[in-house]
C-alpha cells in the first residue's frame, strides 16, 4: 500500500507518508516564495528602468490565489520582453554603426575610382579615337563623382549614443 490506512470512517496517512508529503509541500512552498521574490525583484527593476509594468506587485496573500500562475507567467513575459527590447536596441545600434561605416567606405571607393579614371585622360588628344576615349573617361569620372556626392553620411551628432 502507498501509506494509506483505514482508520474509522475516513482514510488517513501514516506518519512516514505524512512527513514525506509535508517535506514536498514545504519545498514547493519555498520554491513559490522564491519565485515570488524573483518576480517582485524583476518587476521593481523594470520600474526603475522606466518600463511600464501592467502587473501588480505579488503579495503573500496572492500565494493562495488561483491567479498565482498568471502572475508567474506575466512576470516571465515581462522579463523576456525587456530582454528582447534591450537586445533589439543593441542590434539596431550595431546595424546603424555598420551602415554608417559602409556609407563611408562607399564614399571613399567612389572617390578612389573617380581619381583613378581621371588619370586615364590623355592630355592632348590627336586622334578621333583618343577624343572618344577621353569622352568615355570624363563621363565615367562624372558618374563616380555623382555617386560619391549622392552618398549621405550622417554626422556624428546624429548617431545613437
Phi, psi and omega in degrees: 000159186267033178093359179270140175222149180273129177220107180069227186281323187248179178262141178228164178265145173283174189296318182295315180293319180298318179294318180298314180293324178297319178297315178298317179296319178296319178297316180297319178296318178297320179295318179295317179295320178296320178294321177299315181296317179297316179301312181295322177295315180296319179297315178297320178297318178297320178295319179296323180284356177091009179283149175273122182247122183272348183262142181283165175296140181273122181261167178298328179293338179283346183293335179266000183279156175287346181278002184302313181295326176297318177299314183296318179294317179295323178297317178294319179297317180298317179295318179296318179296320179296314179295322178295319178296318179295318179295320178297317179298316178295320180294318180294321178298315179296318179297321178296317179297319179298315180295321178298316178295323179295321177296319178297319178296320178299315181299315178296320180296315180295322176296318179301312183290326176297317178294317180300314181291328181293336177284349180272358180290134176274123187300312182234086182291138181248337183246166177297323180295319178294322176297318178295320179296315179298321179298316179296317180295315180296321178294319179295318177299317180297320178297316179294324178293319176299317178297316180298316182287339179281344179279121180253115178260122180298149176292160179294338178292335181276350186284155178285134179274000000 
